[in-house]
Amino acid sequence: MEALWSAALPLLRQHVGERNFSAWIEPIRCFDSEGEIRLEVPSRFYQSWITRHFLPTIRDTVSELSGAPCVVRVVVATESPPERRLPQPVAEPIPPPPMRAPKIGQLVPNYTFDTFVVGATNEVAFQAAQAVSAAPGKRFNPVFLHGGVGLGKTHLINAIAHELLRRRTRMQVACLPAESFMNLLIVALKEDKMNGFRDRFRQIDALILDDVQFLAGKERTQEEFFHTFNALYGNEKQIVLTSDKPPAAITGLEQRLRSRFEGGLIADIHPPTREMRLAILRAKADAAGIELSAEVADVLVQRSGTSVRELEGALNRVWAMAAVRGTQMTPELAASALGPYARPRNTVSVEIIQQLVSNKFGLSVADLVSHRREREVSYPRQVAMYLSRTLAEASFPAIAEKFGGRDHSTVMYAVRSIEMRRAQESAVDQLLLGMENELRGQAR
């Protein structure tokens, strides 16, 4: 049972989130007690909180790993370690962060530049993050990173904070979600401590705010953040913001804030390519000391989404199941472990992609597969090759054969070219997003 608990921990980290895991799950001690899992916690309050908020998730996770229902019992330890600091009761599982700049321990420890996998879809954002770490408040200010969920935004802002604190030991860095900023503001208003709130946030050296789209529609929070932004910017303090969409697309955001967000460097992060996903998996496996074969990695990529979090969750799930069963990680085990969670396989074909691209650019499929080299034909051809690789997940030789029997190196060059243009040109990105959505709709 103790081994089962150890194997379940990486999955629980994925299910409940890093902050909940660190505050509530990590301090638990597990013991084997007559065929059941006995989880010892330090106090009755702790026991009540775990039972109410996390016990179903814990029970489902260990039962899934063991292959049979598991009895999980949460008990109060007879003697708690005196040095253990317990979470305090609050309305939500995680209390608001303190109003001081975070120390390294409050950041995700392994979210550094060294562990970030760089590719064409995130290179601009990565370079911007490194630039502000080297010269905060000087070159790019503010920096606005946007992209879908789980693509690496939080990793990058943690890396910035780590690097700022490493380079400048006395630097005051606040790195927190926009929701926490709002919660701290509400507390300050209720307790009539706005002067302390303003002093704390307007005297720091760098403000890193995650998920600023959360500010949309919250007028009082936007007003306070506007003045905080101006104070920091006027003093050449670094500001880094993230969102799931660009400033212009955030509805409910005041125009004065939108204009300030757009006044710095805006960098987008796109879903990783297949090659990047494989590289990310290898990096995650190496960091965790997991031996990952090419065959297992291929199954994980095929059966997971493009989100880095989904990839990491899939890797942890397969590794945990292998550890519990005492077997090697095989493609068969990976397929079994991910079966209930696998993304539906995309049934879009290269032929469907060719037809759609031809229609979009006013060409015929014959033009697309021909050997004509004019730009009005070569660019749509590269787009079609890129979509064939990323959506149909066809191999380079198979795509080459579908496009007039070309050499596979031609397809590789086309895919890389479109990846680069997508990362650098918003018009190309919007074009591809539209076609991807249309193709996915046809595949359902």
Secondary structure, DSSP 8 states (H G I E B T S, - for coil): -HHHHHHHHHHHHHHH-HHHIIIIITT-EEEEETTEEEEEESSHHHHHHHHHHTHHHHHHHHHHHHTS---EEEEE-SS--TT-------SSSS----SS---GGGS-TT-SSTT----TTTHHHHHHHHHHHHSTTTSS-SEEEEE-TTSSHHHHHHHHHHHHHHH-TT--EEEEEHHHHHHHHHHHHHTT-HHHHHHHHHS-SEEEEE-GGGGTT-HHHHHHHHHHHHHHHHTT-EEEEEESS-GGG-TT--HHHHHHHTTSEEEEE----HHHHHHHHHHHHHHHT----HHHHHHHHHHS-S-HHHHHHHHHHHHHHHHHHT----HHHHHHHHGGG--------HHHHHHHHHHHHT--HHHHHS----HHHHHHHHHHHHHHHHTS---HHHHHHHTTS--HHHHHHHHHHHHHHHHH-HHHHHHHHHHHHHHHHHH-
